[in-house]
């Protein structure tokens, strides 16, 4: 296997391929070995070798795919997820716990409300010169990506899908789900009354990402 990887390219190229493989599993969820090979434009044996070298970061699951043999699906492990950092997670969780313990739940709710108000002001100003839903969504995704959410917009038959492939405040959101409740309301506010926004996939409910369906009202 080592000789096979060596033939695929230089050390820098191999690292880029591994990074791309991990990013694919982060942004697309579970993928087969063949699908990874096609997306990376390398051979199936080379992908198997990379997966073997990343065994602490990936895991294989067997899933039924209809007719035929079950497929082996690769996903990120918890260790693999940690390659995409949660912004100052331990410190954030400790601060939130300290606020609630020392000052009470009402004080923590005030912190969440202040964060929401600040984000609302920032996003509203950034989207002010855009009138079309598609343009506003694109700008919103750019802002969220700058904040570490790895956001993208996909066109669907019903409208659009705003996908956030990473949550840089996942630890904080897990400790205090008010952050997530406000996030949905934030998107509804800044995108305006011409569209309807619904969360259709949720990281804290077991999804591998958060996703929002946007349709015209």
N, CA and C atoms as a LAMMPS dump frame, in Angstrom:
ITEM: TIMESTEP
0
ITEM: NUMBER OF ATOMS
651
ITEM: BOX BOUNDS ff ff ff
-5.0000000000000000e+02 5.0000000000000000e+02
-5.0000000000000000e+02 5.0000000000000000e+02
-5.0000000000000000e+02 5.0000000000000000e+02
ITEM: ATOMS id mol type element x y z
1 1 1 N 0.824 -1.208 0
2 1 2 C 0 0 0
3 1 3 C 0.858 1.259 0
4 2 1 N 1.943 1.245 0.813
5 2 2 C 2.819 2.417 0.878
6 2 3 C 3.437 2.7 -0.48
7 3 1 N 3.873 1.632 -1.183
8 3 2 C 4.457 1.817 -2.515
9 3 3 C 3.427 2.381 -3.476
10 4 1 N 2.18 1.941 -3.363
11 4 2 C 1.115 2.435 -4.238
12 4 3 C 0.9 3.918 -4.022
13 5 1 N 0.82 4.383 -2.773
14 5 2 C 0.648 5.8 -2.486
15 5 3 C 1.838 6.591 -3.019
16 6 1 N 3.049 6.054 -2.84
17 6 2 C 4.239 6.763 -3.286
18 6 3 C 4.209 7.015 -4.782
19 7 1 N 3.66 6.062 -5.537
20 7 2 C 3.588 6.239 -6.985
21 7 3 C 2.566 7.285 -7.378
22 8 1 N 1.637 7.62 -6.488
23 8 2 C 0.569 8.563 -6.825
24 8 3 C 1.049 10.012 -6.829
25 9 1 N 2.212 10.325 -6.211
26 9 2 C 2.698 11.695 -6.242
27 9 3 C 3.613 12.02 -5.089
28 10 1 N 3.977 13.285 -4.989
29 10 2 C 4.888 13.749 -3.956
30 10 3 C 4.201 13.783 -2.599
31 11 1 N 5.009 14.033 -1.563
32 11 2 C 4.454 14.111 -0.212
33 11 3 C 3.421 15.221 -0.107
34 12 1 N 3.71 16.376 -0.738
35 12 2 C 2.764 17.494 -0.7
36 12 3 C 1.465 17.139 -1.407
37 13 1 N 1.567 16.437 -2.534
38 13 2 C 0.368 16.029 -3.273
39 13 3 C -0.442 15.019 -2.476
40 14 1 N 0.262 14.112 -1.799
41 14 2 C -0.43 13.113 -0.984
42 14 3 C -1.189 13.788 0.156
43 15 1 N -0.585 14.777 0.791
44 15 2 C -1.261 15.5 1.873
45 15 3 C -2.485 16.221 1.339
46 16 1 N -2.353 16.858 0.165
47 16 2 C -3.504 17.555 -0.425
48 16 3 C -4.632 16.574 -0.719
49 17 1 N -4.281 15.389 -1.213
50 17 2 C -5.304 14.38 -1.515
51 17 3 C -6.003 13.929 -0.243
52 18 1 N -5.243 13.702 0.82
53 18 2 C -5.842 13.3 2.09
54 18 3 C -6.742 14.408 2.637
55 19 1 N -6.27 15.658 2.539
56 19 2 C -7.08 16.781 3.01
57 19 3 C -8.373 16.879 2.208
58 20 1 N -8.291 16.685 0.898
59 20 2 C -9.486 16.73 0.045
60 20 3 C -10.426 15.584 0.382
61 21 1 N -9.867 14.412 0.672
62 21 2 C -10.697 13.261 1.043
63 21 3 C -11.481 13.566 2.314
64 22 1 N -10.805 14.104 3.316
65 22 2 C -11.482 14.446 4.568
66 22 3 C -12.525 15.531 4.345
67 23 1 N -12.206 16.502 3.49
68 23 2 C -13.157 17.575 3.206
69 23 3 C -14.389 17.032 2.491
70 24 1 N -14.204 16.079 1.586
71 24 2 C -15.35 15.459 0.904
72 24 3 C -16.273 14.776 1.9
73 25 1 N -15.693 14.028 2.838
74 25 2 C -16.519 13.348 3.835
75 25 3 C -17.183 14.348 4.776
76 26 1 N -16.532 15.483 4.985
77 26 2 C -17.125 16.519 5.83
78 26 3 C -18.303 17.183 5.139
79 27 1 N -18.151 17.505 3.855
80 27 2 C -19.166 18.281 3.156
81 27 3 C -20.25 17.434 2.499
82 28 1 N -19.942 16.189 2.169
83 28 2 C -20.917 15.339 1.482
84 28 3 C -21.478 14.228 2.355
85 29 1 N -20.908 14.053 3.534
86 29 2 C -21.374 12.961 4.37
87 29 3 C -20.754 11.648 3.913
88 30 1 N -21.482 10.54 4.096
89 30 2 C -20.955 9.231 3.751
90 30 3 C -20.743 9.045 2.262
91 31 1 N -19.627 8.407 1.896
92 31 2 C -19.319 8.139 0.494
93 31 3 C -18.68 6.767 0.375
94 32 1 N -18.894 6.122 -0.763
95 32 2 C -18.245 4.843 -1.027
96 32 3 C -16.813 5.073 -1.483
97 33 1 N -16.036 4.006 -1.482
98 33 2 C -14.648 4.101 -1.956
99 33 3 C -14.615 4.53 -3.415
100 34 1 N -15.497 3.965 -4.229
101 34 2 C -15.544 4.316 -5.658
102 34 3 C -15.897 5.785 -5.849
103 35 1 N -16.88 6.285 -5.078
104 35 2 C -17.284 7.684 -5.202
105 35 3 C -16.141 8.608 -4.796
106 36 1 N -15.404 8.242 -3.762
107 36 2 C -14.253 9.035 -3.351
108 36 3 C -13.183 9.052 -4.444
109 37 1 N -12.933 7.894 -5.048
110 37 2 C -11.931 7.814 -6.112
111 37 3 C -12.308 8.703 -7.29
112 38 1 N -13.592 8.694 -7.663
113 38 2 C -14.042 9.517 -8.778
114 38 3 C -13.933 11.001 -8.447
115 39 1 N -14.305 11.375 -7.233
116 39 2 C -14.257 12.782 -6.843
117 39 3 C -12.82 13.288 -6.735
118 40 1 N -11.914 12.408 -6.308
119 40 2 C -10.514 12.79 -6.137
120 40 3 C -9.691 12.593 -7.401
121 41 1 N -10.273 11.888 -8.385
122 41 2 C -9.589 11.577 -9.646
123 41 3 C -8.317 10.768 -9.401
124 42 1 N -8.448 9.76 -8.548
125 42 2 C -7.355 8.818 -8.305
126 42 3 C -7.931 7.412 -8.393
127 43 1 N -7.072 6.413 -8.324
128 43 2 C -7.521 5.033 -8.436
129 43 3 C -8.189 4.559 -7.141
130 44 1 N -9.046 3.547 -7.275
131 44 2 C -9.701 2.962 -6.098
132 44 3 C -8.677 2.382 -5.125
133 45 1 N -7.646 1.633 -5.614
134 45 2 C -6.63 1.146 -4.671
135 45 3 C -5.919 2.274 -3.923
136 46 1 N -5.69 3.402 -4.611
137 46 2 C -5.033 4.53 -3.939
138 46 3 C -5.925 5.091 -2.837
139 47 1 N -7.239 5.183 -3.094
140 47 2 C -8.159 5.663 -2.066
141 47 3 C -8.15 4.718 -0.872
142 48 1 N -8.155 3.417 -1.155
143 48 2 C -8.113 2.449 -0.046
144 48 3 C -6.858 2.649 0.797
145 49 1 N -5.73 2.925 0.133
146 49 2 C -4.486 3.15 0.867
147 49 3 C -4.581 4.411 1.719
148 50 1 N -5.165 5.474 1.162
149 50 2 C -5.331 6.71 1.935
150 50 3 C -6.251 6.478 3.133
151 51 1 N -7.34 5.758 2.911
152 51 2 C -8.278 5.481 4.001
153 51 3 C -7.6 4.682 5.107
154 52 1 N -6.755 3.747 4.708
155 52 2 C -6.035 2.948 5.708
156 52 3 C -5.105 3.833 6.522
157 53 1 N -4.46 4.805 5.87
158 53 2 C -3.543 5.693 6.587
159 53 3 C -4.287 6.701 7.453
160 54 1 N -5.601 6.862 7.208
161 54 2 C -6.429 7.799 7.973
162 54 3 C -7.388 7.064 8.906
163 55 1 N -7.007 5.852 9.327
164 55 2 C -7.965 4.993 10.037
165 55 3 C -8.487 5.597 11.339
166 56 1 N -7.747 6.529 11.958
167 56 2 C -8.275 7.166 13.164
168 56 3 C -9.282 8.272 12.833
169 57 1 N -9.269 8.73 11.581
170 57 2 C -10.134 9.844 11.169
171 57 3 C -11.389 9.398 10.423
172 58 1 N -11.411 8.149 9.946
173 58 2 C -12.555 7.666 9.164
174 58 3 C -13.01 6.323 9.697
175 59 1 N -14.258 6.016 9.413
176 59 2 C -14.797 4.71 9.783
177 59 3 C -15.681 4.218 8.651
178 60 1 N -15.834 2.905 8.556
179 60 2 C -16.66 2.311 7.507
180 60 3 C -17.944 1.759 8.115
181 61 1 N -19.054 1.987 7.425
182 61 2 C -20.341 1.437 7.825
183 61 3 C -20.943 0.708 6.634
184 62 1 N -21.645 -0.353 6.904
185 62 2 C -22.312 -1.107 5.835
186 62 3 C -23.767 -0.691 5.771
187 63 1 N -24.199 -0.257 4.608
188 63 2 C -25.57 0.227 4.427
189 63 3 C -26.23 -0.455 3.23
190 64 1 N -27.502 -0.801 3.397
191 64 2 C -28.268 -1.35 2.284
192 64 3 C -28.59 -0.234 1.296
193 65 1 N -28.391 -0.502 0.011
194 65 2 C -28.629 0.512 -1.019
195 65 3 C -29.676 0.06 -2.034
196 66 1 N -30.549 -0.861 -1.614
197 66 2 C -31.567 -1.36 -2.535
198 66 3 C -31.182 -2.731 -3.056
199 67 1 N -31.295 -2.93 -4.351
200 67 2 C -30.974 -4.209 -4.972
201 67 3 C -29.465 -4.42 -4.942
202 68 1 N -29.043 -5.656 -4.656
203 68 2 C -27.625 -5.951 -4.659
204 68 3 C -27.027 -5.986 -3.265
205 69 1 N -25.715 -6.125 -3.24
206 69 2 C -25.009 -6.236 -1.965
207 69 3 C -24.999 -4.895 -1.238
208 70 1 N -24.998 -4.921 0.109
209 70 2 C -24.871 -3.672 0.865
210 70 3 C -23.561 -2.969 0.524
211 71 1 N -23.57 -1.656 0.6
212 71 2 C -22.391 -0.865 0.254
213 71 3 C -21.628 -0.479 1.513
214 72 1 N -20.31 -0.341 1.361
215 72 2 C -19.472 0.14 2.454
216 72 3 C -19.372 1.655 2.329
217 73 1 N -19.849 2.349 3.347
218 73 2 C -19.888 3.81 3.341
219 73 3 C -18.864 4.344 4.339
220 74 1 N -18.061 5.295 3.887
221 74 2 C -17.043 5.898 4.748
222 74 3 C -17.548 7.216 5.324
223 75 1 N -17.293 7.427 6.62
224 75 2 C -17.668 8.663 7.307
225 75 3 C -16.524 9.103 8.221
226 76 1 N -16.588 10.358 8.647
227 76 2 C -15.601 10.858 9.59
228 76 3 C -15.877 10.338 10.992
229 77 1 N -14.827 10.016 11.716
230 77 2 C -14.948 9.701 13.134
231 77 3 C -14.958 11.009 13.921
232 78 1 N -15.111 10.908 15.236
233 78 2 C -15.04 12.094 16.077
234 78 3 C -13.678 12.77 15.94
235 79 1 N -12.632 11.951 15.843
236 79 2 C -11.284 12.498 15.646
237 79 3 C -11.19 13.245 14.325
238 80 1 N -11.788 12.665 13.284
239 80 2 C -11.792 13.325 11.983
240 80 3 C -12.553 14.638 12.007
241 81 1 N -13.668 14.661 12.726
242 81 2 C -14.437 15.891 12.85
243 81 3 C -13.613 16.992 13.512
244 82 1 N -12.748 16.6 14.445
245 82 2 C -11.961 17.58 15.18
246 82 3 C -10.872 18.235 14.333
247 83 1 N -10.652 17.713 13.124
248 83 2 C -9.727 18.381 12.203
249 83 3 C -10.308 19.705 11.706
250 84 1 N -11.621 19.867 11.88
251 84 2 C -12.297 21.111 11.502
252 84 3 C -12.673 21.796 12.812
253 85 1 N -11.878 22.76 13.252
254 85 2 C -11.935 23.202 14.656
255 85 3 C -13.23 23.868 15.067
256 86 1 N -13.579 23.631 16.314
257 86 2 C -14.692 24.285 16.991
258 86 3 C -14.092 25.492 17.72
259 87 1 N -14.489 26.695 17.344
260 87 2 C -13.831 27.911 17.799
261 87 3 C -13.766 28.01 19.323
262 88 1 N -12.55 27.877 19.865
263 88 2 C -12.319 28.046 21.304
264 88 3 C -13.373 27.294 22.127
265 89 1 N -13.646 26.054 21.75
266 89 2 C -14.797 25.332 22.292
267 89 3 C -14.763 25.183 23.805
268 90 1 N -13.653 24.7 24.369
269 90 2 C -13.618 24.456 25.806
270 90 3 C -13.801 25.755 26.597
271 91 1 N -13.112 26.8 26.165
272 91 2 C -13.221 28.08 26.859
273 91 3 C -14.644 28.615 26.767
274 92 1 N -15.264 28.505 25.59
275 92 2 C -16.62 29.005 25.399
276 92 3 C -17.602 28.302 26.317
277 93 1 N -17.508 26.977 26.375
278 93 2 C -18.431 26.208 27.217
279 93 3 C -18.241 26.561 28.686
280 94 1 N -16.989 26.734 29.109
281 94 2 C -16.727 27.094 30.51
282 94 3 C -17.307 28.473 30.847
283 95 1 N -17.149 29.408 29.928
284 95 2 C -17.684 30.749 30.16
285 95 3 C -19.201 30.72 30.264
286 96 1 N -19.857 29.973 29.354
287 96 2 C -21.318 29.872 29.397
288 96 3 C -21.782 29.261 30.71
289 97 1 N -21.096 28.199 31.139
290 97 2 C -21.471 27.55 32.401
291 97 3 C -21.256 28.493 33.58
292 98 1 N -20.179 29.273 33.528
293 98 2 C -19.89 30.204 34.614
294 98 3 C -20.934 31.317 34.688
295 99 1 N -21.353 31.819 33.533
296 99 2 C -22.378 32.867 33.503
297 99 3 C -23.674 32.36 34.124
298 100 1 N -24.081 31.153 33.708
299 100 2 C -25.344 30.61 34.224
300 100 3 C -25.256 30.325 35.721
301 101 1 N -24.12 29.782 36.159
302 101 2 C -23.959 29.439 37.576
303 101 3 C -23.888 30.691 38.448
304 102 1 N -23.14 31.704 37.999
305 102 2 C -22.899 32.888 38.814
306 102 3 C -24.024 33.914 38.732
307 103 1 N -24.571 34.085 37.537
308 103 2 C -25.527 35.17 37.316
309 103 3 C -26.946 34.696 37.026
310 104 1 N -27.108 33.394 36.768
311 104 2 C -28.451 32.873 36.52
312 104 3 C -28.768 32.721 35.043
313 105 1 N -29.837 31.972 34.781
314 105 2 C -30.239 31.686 33.41
315 105 3 C -30.62 32.954 32.651
316 106 1 N -31.206 33.909 33.337
317 106 2 C -31.623 35.148 32.67
318 106 3 C -30.422 35.88 32.083
319 107 1 N -29.292 35.846 32.786
320 107 2 C -28.086 36.5 32.281
321 107 3 C -27.57 35.798 31.028
322 108 1 N -27.642 34.467 31.026
323 108 2 C -27.214 33.718 29.847
324 108 3 C -28.124 34.021 28.661
325 109 1 N -29.423 34.121 28.917
326 109 2 C -30.36 34.476 27.847
327 109 3 C -30.052 35.866 27.293
328 110 1 N -29.599 36.769 28.146
329 110 2 C -29.227 38.114 27.7
330 110 3 C -28.011 38.055 26.779
331 111 1 N -27.041 37.216 27.108
332 111 2 C -25.849 37.047 26.261
333 111 3 C -26.26 36.53 24.878
334 112 1 N -27.154 35.544 24.854
335 112 2 C -27.611 34.981 23.584
336 112 3 C -28.363 36.026 22.773
337 113 1 N -29.196 36.804 23.449
338 113 2 C -29.965 37.852 22.764
339 113 3 C -29.045 38.932 22.2
340 114 1 N -28.003 39.276 22.936
341 114 2 C -27.05 40.279 22.454
342 114 3 C -26.306 39.778 21.222
343 115 1 N -25.935 38.513 21.24
344 115 2 C -25.247 37.936 20.075
345 115 3 C -26.162 37.958 18.861
346 116 1 N -27.433 37.607 19.075
347 116 2 C -28.41 37.627 17.989
348 116 3 C -28.557 39.038 17.422
349 117 1 N -28.68 40.033 18.303
350 117 2 C -28.869 41.413 17.853
351 117 3 C -27.666 41.915 17.064
352 118 1 N -26.473 41.562 17.516
353 118 2 C -25.267 41.99 16.809
354 118 3 C -25.187 41.346 15.426
355 119 1 N -25.49 40.049 15.356
356 119 2 C -25.469 39.356 14.06
357 119 3 C -26.534 39.91 13.126
358 120 1 N -27.702 40.212 13.673
359 120 2 C -28.781 40.764 12.859
360 120 3 C -28.361 42.094 12.234
361 121 1 N -27.738 42.955 13.024
362 121 2 C -27.267 44.241 12.501
363 121 3 C -26.213 44.04 11.406
364 122 1 N -25.278 43.151 11.665
365 122 2 C -24.192 42.92 10.711
366 122 3 C -24.712 42.345 9.406
367 123 1 N -25.554 41.317 9.492
368 123 2 C -26.071 40.663 8.29
369 123 3 C -27.003 41.595 7.514
370 124 1 N -27.849 42.318 8.224
371 124 2 C -28.781 43.229 7.556
372 124 3 C -28.022 44.282 6.75
373 125 1 N -26.963 44.836 7.335
374 125 2 C -26.16 45.829 6.627
375 125 3 C -25.475 45.221 5.41
376 126 1 N -24.989 43.993 5.537
377 126 2 C -24.268 43.344 4.44
378 126 3 C -25.186 42.978 3.278
379 127 1 N -26.48 42.735 3.561
380 127 2 C -27.428 42.329 2.519
381 127 3 C -28.288 43.487 2.019
382 128 1 N -28.056 44.69 2.531
383 128 2 C -28.953 45.819 2.268
384 128 3 C -29.054 46.188 0.795
385 129 1 N -27.974 45.988 0.034
386 129 2 C -27.983 46.411 -1.368
387 129 3 C -28.472 45.323 -2.319
388 130 1 N -28.972 44.217 -1.774
389 130 2 C -29.428 43.097 -2.607
390 130 3 C -30.924 42.916 -2.439
391 131 1 N -31.617 42.707 -3.555
392 131 2 C -33.069 42.558 -3.493
393 131 3 C -33.541 41.145 -3.825
394 132 1 N -32.802 40.415 -4.656
395 132 2 C -33.253 39.076 -5.061
396 132 3 C -32.93 38.056 -3.98
397 133 1 N -33.811 37.071 -3.766
398 133 2 C -33.527 36.026 -2.776
399 133 3 C -32.227 35.286 -3.06
400 134 1 N -31.961 35.002 -4.345
401 134 2 C -30.743 34.271 -4.7
402 134 3 C -29.502 35.076 -4.329
403 135 1 N -29.526 36.366 -4.608
404 135 2 C -28.39 37.216 -4.28
405 135 3 C -28.17 37.34 -2.793
406 136 1 N -29.26 37.465 -2.047
407 136 2 C -29.154 37.586 -0.591
408 136 3 C -28.632 36.284 0.016
409 137 1 N -29.095 35.159 -0.512
410 137 2 C -28.632 33.873 -0.018
411 137 3 C -27.141 33.682 -0.282
412 138 1 N -26.716 34.048 -1.483
413 138 2 C -25.303 33.911 -1.836
414 138 3 C -24.442 34.75 -0.897
415 139 1 N -24.852 35.99 -0.653
416 139 2 C -24.095 36.851 0.252
417 139 3 C -24.1 36.284 1.68
418 140 1 N -25.238 35.788 2.124
419 140 2 C -25.326 35.209 3.462
420 140 3 C -24.379 34.02 3.598
421 141 1 N -24.345 33.163 2.574
422 141 2 C -23.453 32 2.609
423 141 3 C -21.991 32.442 2.67
424 142 1 N -21.649 33.504 1.966
425 142 2 C -20.278 34.014 2.002
426 142 3 C -19.916 34.501 3.404
427 143 1 N -20.848 35.208 4.031
428 143 2 C -20.602 35.699 5.393
429 143 3 C -20.418 34.532 6.354
430 144 1 N -21.315 33.558 6.27
431 144 2 C -21.242 32.407 7.172
432 144 3 C -19.958 31.611 6.943
433 145 1 N -19.514 31.504 5.696
434 145 2 C -18.256 30.807 5.424
435 145 3 C -17.083 31.551 6.042
436 146 1 N -17.113 32.876 5.956
437 146 2 C -16.063 33.677 6.586
438 146 3 C -16.035 33.449 8.093
439 147 1 N -17.182 33.111 8.67
440 147 2 C -17.267 32.86 10.118
441 147 3 C -16.936 31.413 10.48
442 148 1 N -16.635 30.586 9.463
443 148 2 C -16.205 29.217 9.728
444 148 3 C -17.244 28.134 9.527
445 149 1 N -18.389 28.473 8.929
446 149 2 C -19.472 27.489 8.795
447 149 3 C -19.399 26.658 7.514
448 150 1 N -18.45 26.962 6.62
449 150 2 C -18.318 26.214 5.357
450 150 3 C -19.67 26.146 4.651
451 151 1 N -20.294 27.304 4.47
452 151 2 C -21.665 27.369 3.937
453 151 3 C -21.671 27.389 2.411
454 152 1 N -22.723 26.847 1.848
455 152 2 C -22.924 26.868 0.4
456 152 3 C -24.419 26.889 0.101
457 153 1 N -24.767 27.39 -1.083
458 153 2 C -26.164 27.445 -1.511
459 153 3 C -26.345 26.517 -2.705
460 154 1 N -27.386 25.697 -2.651
461 154 2 C -27.693 24.785 -3.754
462 154 3 C -29.103 25.068 -4.252
463 155 1 N -29.266 25.092 -5.566
464 155 2 C -30.588 25.287 -6.167
465 155 3 C -31.347 23.972 -6.119
466 156 1 N -32.616 24.013 -5.773
467 156 2 C -33.467 22.83 -5.741
468 156 3 C -34.726 23.096 -6.563
469 157 1 N -35.533 22.065 -6.747
470 157 2 C -36.786 22.231 -7.485
471 157 3 C -37.742 23.158 -6.749
472 158 1 N -37.674 23.15 -5.423
473 158 2 C -38.586 23.965 -4.614
474 158 3 C -38.053 25.367 -4.359
475 159 1 N -36.733 25.547 -4.447
476 159 2 C -36.137 26.848 -4.157
477 159 3 C -34.637 26.727 -3.996
478 160 1 N -34.179 26.823 -2.745
479 160 2 C -32.748 26.744 -2.471
480 160 3 C -32.515 25.95 -1.188
481 161 1 N -31.282 25.483 -1.053
482 161 2 C -30.845 24.817 0.165
483 161 3 C -29.577 25.519 0.638
484 162 1 N -29.64 26.082 1.852
485 162 2 C -28.466 26.673 2.487
486 162 3 C -27.855 25.599 3.379
487 163 1 N -26.661 25.153 3.026
488 163 2 C -26.001 24.066 3.744
489 163 3 C -24.809 24.605 4.51
490 164 1 N -24.743 24.274 5.794
491 164 2 C -23.586 24.619 6.609
492 164 3 C -22.877 23.324 6.984
493 165 1 N -21.736 23.092 6.32
494 165 2 C -21.037 21.825 6.463
495 165 3 C -20.233 21.717 7.751
496 166 1 N -20.082 22.818 8.46
497 166 2 C -19.321 22.799 9.706
498 166 3 C -19.934 23.8 10.674
499 167 1 N -19.824 23.488 11.968
500 167 2 C -20.314 24.419 12.996
501 167 3 C -19.153 24.781 13.907
502 168 1 N -18.598 25.995 13.776
503 168 2 C -17.456 26.379 14.604
504 168 3 C -17.825 26.637 16.062
505 169 1 N -19.127 26.664 16.377
506 169 2 C -19.548 26.855 17.773
507 169 3 C -20.348 25.648 18.26
508 170 1 N -20.034 24.477 17.705
509 170 2 C -20.831 23.285 18.024
510 170 3 C -20.849 22.988 19.514
511 171 1 N -19.705 23.113 20.173
512 171 2 C -19.662 22.836 21.612
513 171 3 C -20.571 23.79 22.373
514 172 1 N -20.537 25.069 21.996
515 172 2 C -21.394 26.057 22.661
516 172 3 C -22.865 25.775 22.371
517 173 1 N -23.164 25.419 21.127
518 173 2 C -24.548 25.139 20.751
519 173 3 C -25.075 23.9 21.464
520 174 1 N -24.2 22.906 21.659
521 174 2 C -24.594 21.697 22.38
522 174 3 C -24.902 22.028 23.831
523 175 1 N -24.068 22.889 24.431
524 175 2 C -24.261 23.268 25.835
525 175 3 C -25.455 24.199 26.006
526 176 1 N -25.739 24.993 24.979
527 176 2 C -26.811 25.981 25.09
528 176 3 C -27.509 26.104 23.745
529 177 1 N -28.6 25.38 23.562
530 177 2 C -29.236 25.306 22.252
531 177 3 C -29.978 26.58 21.87
532 178 1 N -30.016 27.563 22.758
533 178 2 C -30.59 28.854 22.402
534 178 3 C -29.865 29.496 21.242
535 179 1 N -28.561 29.203 21.1
536 179 2 C -27.815 29.73 19.965
537 179 3 C -28.437 29.271 18.654
538 180 1 N -28.828 28.001 18.588
539 180 2 C -29.393 27.446 17.356
540 180 3 C -30.8 27.97 17.093
541 181 1 N -31.6 28.104 18.147
542 181 2 C -32.95 28.632 17.955
543 181 3 C -32.884 30.045 17.378
544 182 1 N -31.968 30.852 17.882
545 182 2 C -31.818 32.204 17.384
546 182 3 C -31.265 32.239 15.96
547 183 1 N -30.454 31.246 15.616
548 183 2 C -29.879 31.194 14.278
549 183 3 C -30.961 31.056 13.222
550 184 1 N -31.929 30.184 13.453
551 184 2 C -33.025 30.013 12.503
552 184 3 C -33.818 31.302 12.364
553 185 1 N -34.119 31.94 13.469
554 185 2 C -34.855 33.2 13.432
555 185 3 C -34.034 34.298 12.743
556 186 1 N -32.734 34.259 12.933
557 186 2 C -31.843 35.223 12.282
558 186 3 C -31.94 35.114 10.763
559 187 1 N -31.879 33.904 10.242
560 187 2 C -31.971 33.714 8.793
561 187 3 C -33.319 34.192 8.263
562 188 1 N -34.377 33.896 8.999
563 188 2 C -35.702 34.331 8.569
564 188 3 C -35.789 35.859 8.516
565 189 1 N -35.164 36.512 9.469
566 189 2 C -35.222 37.97 9.526
567 189 3 C -34.444 38.611 8.386
568 190 1 N -33.216 38.156 8.154
569 190 2 C -32.371 38.834 7.173
570 190 3 C -32.742 38.485 5.732
571 191 1 N -33.369 37.33 5.513
572 191 2 C -33.744 36.966 4.149
573 191 3 C -35.084 37.571 3.731
574 192 1 N -35.859 38.043 4.702
575 192 2 C -37.067 38.793 4.378
576 192 3 C -38.322 37.954 4.252
577 193 1 N -39.438 38.661 4.081
578 193 2 C -40.748 38.011 4.065
579 193 3 C -41.097 37.344 2.746
580 194 1 N -40.281 37.563 1.722
581 194 2 C -40.598 36.959 0.42
582 194 3 C -40.234 35.483 0.366
583 195 1 N -39.506 34.998 1.381
584 195 2 C -39.13 33.582 1.402
585 195 3 C -39.486 32.955 2.74
586 196 1 N -39.593 31.652 2.724
587 196 2 C -39.83 30.867 3.947
588 196 3 C -38.584 30.039 4.228
589 197 1 N -38.128 30.025 5.468
590 197 2 C -36.908 29.309 5.857
591 197 3 C -37.26 28.236 6.881
592 198 1 N -36.867 26.983 6.588
593 198 2 C -37.101 25.876 7.515
594 198 3 C -35.823 25.064 7.644
595 199 1 N -35.505 24.681 8.881
596 199 2 C -34.349 23.8 9.088
597 199 3 C -34.753 22.374 8.724
598 200 1 N -34.034 21.748 7.811
599 200 2 C -34.374 20.4 7.368
600 200 3 C -33.337 19.365 7.788
601 201 1 N -32.201 19.812 8.271
602 201 2 C -31.194 18.903 8.816
603 201 3 C -30.48 19.627 9.951
604 202 1 N -30.222 18.895 11.031
605 202 2 C -29.744 19.547 12.248
606 202 3 C -28.616 18.728 12.851
607 203 1 N -27.47 19.339 13.013
608 203 2 C -26.3 18.659 13.545
609 203 3 C -26.564 18.059 14.918
610 204 1 N -27.269 18.792 15.766
611 204 2 C -27.493 18.324 17.134
612 204 3 C -28.565 17.247 17.234
613 205 1 N -29.242 16.972 16.117
614 205 2 C -30.202 15.861 16.078
615 205 3 C -29.611 14.638 15.384
616 206 1 N -28.304 14.65 15.177
617 206 2 C -27.649 13.493 14.565
618 206 3 C -27.284 13.669 13.109
619 207 1 N -27.646 14.798 12.495
620 207 2 C -27.236 15.043 11.119
621 207 3 C -25.746 15.336 11.052
622 208 1 N -25.159 15.209 9.859
623 208 2 C -23.735 15.504 9.754
624 208 3 C -23.488 16.969 9.403
625 209 1 N -24.577 17.753 9.354
626 209 2 C -24.481 19.18 9.049
627 209 3 C -25.801 19.833 9.434
628 210 1 N -25.881 21.16 9.273
629 210 2 C -27.155 21.864 9.372
630 210 3 C -27.539 22.342 7.98
631 211 1 N -28.792 22.201 7.634
632 211 2 C -29.253 22.612 6.309
633 211 3 C -30.618 23.278 6.444
634 212 1 N -30.836 24.305 5.621
635 212 2 C -32.064 25.097 5.666
636 212 3 C -32.67 25.157 4.281
637 213 1 N -33.961 24.824 4.186
638 213 2 C -34.665 24.914 2.915
639 213 3 C -35.305 26.295 2.805
640 214 1 N -35.045 26.957 1.683
641 214 2 C -35.592 28.293 1.455
642 214 3 C -36.515 28.231 0.242
643 215 1 N -37.764 28.582 0.441
644 215 2 C -38.74 28.607 -0.64
645 215 3 C -39.434 29.97 -0.669
646 216 1 N -39.963 30.321 -1.815
647 216 2 C -40.689 31.587 -1.908
648 216 3 C -41.992 31.506 -1.137
649 217 1 N -42.329 32.569 -0.442
650 217 2 C -43.567 32.588 0.345
651 217 3 C -44.77 32.572 -0.602
